[in-house]
Amino acid sequence: MSHFSKRMGFENLKKAIQLESMDDTLKTKLWNRIQSDVFDRNYLHLTCDEHPNRKSFYSLWKYFFIEPLDKMPNFVSDYSAYIRNWFWGPSAEWHHIYDFMEFFINSFYKIKTIERTRCVFLMNHDLEIENSAYRFKNNIFVPFTDKTEIKAIEQGLSETSTGKFSPVHTHLSEALKMLSDRKNPDYRNSIKESISAVECILNIITAERHSGIKPALKSLKAKHPMVLHPALETAFGNIYGYTSNSNGIRHALSENSNVPFEDAKFMLVTCTAFVNYLLAKTAT
């Protein structure tokens, strides 16, 4: 028998969006970015005036770690060992790692714009692959996902887990699984499952089987005129149209087309929030 967290989809949710955590895979990728870009390229004695990153190492030691300057290592290998012990030690929590990476990038890439652009691009790619809730923009880490979005997904999974709405839960769980697969994410089909969750709940509420969301929304309006505001009906119909028109997710795009994580996450959050809304408005 599977565990509760797996059945409910919460375990996949934690893997899908790392909001208040950082797993070892993501931490390793961030560390490797530092190691390959800086430590592996710096061999000179740190006290050498010609060292290209001498001031950066100095700044990191003095202002981030706040260590005595007379204890700063003279060799890059010793400096690297110190940072590694801190990076992987118990005192460096997930948010401290982001603090460090932010300070590190702004210290070591002040002048070398090309290298900075490359580093930020590759790091953001790692953050995306590992589904971090943050991205590096305008010299700082900014939230890419917030607690409200995660709460909406958790609520949708919980409230559809049993009873007549369990097919909705299945679609939401599948959308989340496809979003959270680190090795082979399937953002295209994650969007399909998110939309299918809305189609499914509309069919259950109206007790009719519709082909597409727009007819289902009209049926919902006819049977429950007070449930859906016309503007909301139009808005969600348009979102559905985004996935269904000639350039959309569900039709003309080739199976190899590039659907980004942002689109899949947006559709999962939006569709789950709409599911939650319909559950609340039609509750008896």
Protein Blocks (a to p, Z undefined) as FASTA:
>chain_A
ZZfklmnommmmmmmpcfbbccfklmmmmmmmmmmmmmmmpmbdfklmklmklmmmmmmm
mmmnopafklgcfbfklmmmmmmmmmmmmklcfklmmmmmmmmmmmmmmmmmmlmmmmmm
mmmmmmmmnopabdceehiacdfbdfklmmmmmmmmmmmmgcjllmmmmmmmmmmmmmmm
mklccfklmmmmmmmmmmmmmmmmnopacedjklmmmmmmmmmmmlpgfklmmmmmmmmm
mmmmmklmklmpcfkbccdfklmmmmmmmmmmmmmmmmmmmpZZ
